[in-house]
Amino acid sequence: MLLCPTTRLRATPIGRDRARRGAGAAVDAAADLAAQPAGPPVVALPVPVPGLPAGVQLVGITVGEDVLLGLARALEGALR
């Protein structure tokens, strides 16, 4: 099981222009999608950070979908 950020880039504050992220955003998005087609199940969850869009993803490298979803549900409850 891996717990990692949904993106490697720093979050853009809500209401601020995203254009400053430039070409790196496309590369980052492509890298973030790499784990899912490789096979392990992935669940992304929002994380409440005041003023910022933020999230984490759980990657079930050694567990099945049922365990991954149970852990995601527990983490979501703890983050509220």
Secondary structure, 3 states (H helix, E strand, C coil): CEEEECCCCCCCCCCCCCHHHCCHHHHHHHHHCCCHHHCCCEEEEECCECCECCEEEEECCCCCHHHHHHHHHHHHHHHC
